[in-house]
Amino acid sequence: MRSMTVTAFMAAALILSACATTIPWDGGYAPLQPGMTKGQVEMAFGSPTRSFLDADGNTVWVYEKAGAPSDAVVSSTELIIRFAGDRVMNSSHSTSTTNTTTTFNP
């Protein structure tokens, strides 16, 4: 009986850990997982850049952060979090990098 309980507990922990995502943010990584409250999200990521209601009436928060600029590379990260009520329902994030070249035409 004990081994079945341990096995069930380990399976539940594995399933829940698979739901967690770490997002590169402010030079580190911040955790984000379904079920977090809006307050927990705000503690991890700060105030959203913008928010709106989607077609289903769910609140969506969008975070946009520019990476540290370098000579010819500009990068940014966008994080989109969809809430069901006060809890995270799902999220997505993307990072984009733009390389620029300056040419001089004498």
MIBA-287660 format. One record per residue (C-alpha): residue number from 0; residue in one letter; x, y negated, z. Coordinates in nm, 3 decimals. Layout:
N
<NUM,'A',<X,Y,Z>>
...
***
This chain:
106
<0,'M',<0.000,0.000,0.000>>
<1,'R',<0.282,-0.239,0.090>>
<2,'S',<0.453,-0.190,-0.247>>
<3,'M',<0.130,-0.274,-0.430>>
<4,'T',<0.095,-0.596,-0.230>>
<5,'V',<0.455,-0.696,-0.301>>
<6,'T',<0.412,-0.613,-0.669>>
<7,'A',<0.092,-0.819,-0.691>>
<8,'F',<0.256,-1.111,-0.513>>
<9,'M',<0.559,-1.101,-0.745>>
<10,'A',<0.336,-1.084,-1.053>>
<11,'A',<0.135,-1.385,-0.934>>
<12,'A',<0.455,-1.581,-0.866>>
<13,'L',<0.587,-1.498,-1.212>>
<14,'I',<0.263,-1.603,-1.379>>
<15,'L',<0.251,-1.933,-1.190>>
<16,'S',<0.618,-2.010,-1.252>>
<17,'A',<0.563,-1.960,-1.624>>
<18,'C',<0.310,-2.246,-1.614>>
<19,'A',<0.561,-2.494,-1.473>>
<20,'T',<0.742,-2.722,-1.714>>
<21,'T',<1.036,-2.948,-1.655>>
<22,'I',<1.040,-3.270,-1.853>>
<23,'P',<1.358,-3.472,-1.909>>
<24,'W',<1.283,-3.801,-1.737>>
<25,'D',<1.497,-4.089,-1.609>>
<26,'G',<1.820,-3.894,-1.644>>
<27,'G',<1.689,-3.591,-1.457>>
<28,'Y',<1.415,-3.335,-1.484>>
<29,'A',<1.073,-3.377,-1.329>>
<30,'P',<0.837,-3.084,-1.269>>
<31,'L',<0.490,-3.080,-1.423>>
<32,'Q',<0.237,-2.802,-1.392>>
<33,'P',<-0.136,-2.751,-1.442>>
<34,'G',<-0.338,-2.830,-1.132>>
<35,'M',<-0.121,-3.120,-1.013>>
<36,'T',<-0.320,-3.424,-0.899>>
<37,'K',<-0.295,-3.765,-1.063>>
<38,'G',<-0.116,-3.885,-0.748>>
<39,'Q',<0.146,-3.610,-0.778>>
<40,'V',<0.201,-3.692,-1.145>>
<41,'E',<0.238,-4.061,-1.064>>
<42,'M',<0.492,-3.978,-0.790>>
<43,'A',<0.699,-3.774,-1.040>>
<44,'F',<0.673,-4.000,-1.346>>
<45,'G',<0.552,-4.341,-1.228>>
<46,'S',<0.266,-4.534,-1.387>>
<47,'P',<0.170,-4.425,-1.739>>
<48,'T',<0.257,-4.642,-2.036>>
<49,'R',<-0.107,-4.621,-2.145>>
<50,'S',<-0.419,-4.417,-2.072>>
<51,'F',<-0.743,-4.343,-2.253>>
<52,'L',<-1.037,-4.103,-2.265>>
<53,'D',<-1.025,-3.829,-2.529>>
<54,'A',<-1.324,-3.714,-2.737>>
<55,'D',<-1.426,-3.473,-2.457>>
<56,'G',<-1.424,-3.749,-2.194>>
<57,'N',<-1.101,-3.630,-2.028>>
<58,'T',<-0.849,-3.885,-1.904>>
<59,'V',<-0.521,-3.881,-2.095>>
<60,'W',<-0.203,-4.045,-1.969>>
<61,'V',<0.081,-4.122,-2.207>>
<62,'Y',<0.435,-4.191,-2.091>>
<63,'E',<0.696,-4.330,-2.327>>
<64,'K',<1.060,-4.368,-2.229>>
<65,'A',<1.345,-4.492,-2.443>>
<66,'G',<1.675,-4.313,-2.410>>
<67,'A',<1.999,-4.492,-2.338>>
<68,'P',<2.099,-4.668,-2.660>>
<69,'S',<2.427,-4.588,-2.826>>
<70,'D',<2.598,-4.734,-3.133>>
<71,'A',<2.380,-4.580,-3.402>>
<72,'V',<2.143,-4.346,-3.218>>
<73,'V',<1.809,-4.433,-3.063>>
<74,'S',<1.611,-4.166,-2.878>>
<75,'S',<1.278,-4.160,-2.698>>
<76,'T',<1.065,-3.913,-2.508>>
<77,'E',<0.685,-3.908,-2.511>>
<78,'L',<0.485,-3.717,-2.253>>
<79,'I',<0.109,-3.670,-2.292>>
<80,'I',<-0.088,-3.539,-1.993>>
<81,'R',<-0.457,-3.447,-2.014>>
<82,'F',<-0.659,-3.434,-1.693>>
<83,'A',<-0.980,-3.249,-1.609>>
<84,'G',<-1.118,-3.460,-1.328>>
<85,'D',<-0.823,-3.544,-1.101>>
<86,'R',<-0.609,-3.243,-1.201>>
<87,'V',<-0.364,-3.177,-1.486>>
<88,'M',<-0.530,-2.959,-1.748>>
<89,'N',<-0.243,-2.948,-2.000>>
<90,'S',<0.049,-3.150,-2.131>>
<91,'S',<0.286,-3.183,-2.421>>
<92,'H',<0.611,-3.366,-2.470>>
<93,'S',<0.847,-3.446,-2.752>>
<94,'T',<1.182,-3.613,-2.791>>
<95,'S',<1.279,-3.794,-3.107>>
<96,'T',<1.617,-3.921,-3.218>>
<97,'T',<1.683,-4.173,-3.490>>
<98,'N',<2.026,-4.222,-3.644>>
<99,'T',<2.091,-4.556,-3.811>>
<100,'T',<2.371,-4.658,-4.041>>
<101,'T',<2.459,-5.016,-4.112>>
<102,'T',<2.623,-5.087,-4.445>>
<103,'F',<2.773,-5.411,-4.557>>
<104,'N',<2.752,-5.519,-4.916>>
<105,'P',<3.020,-5.785,-4.978>>
***
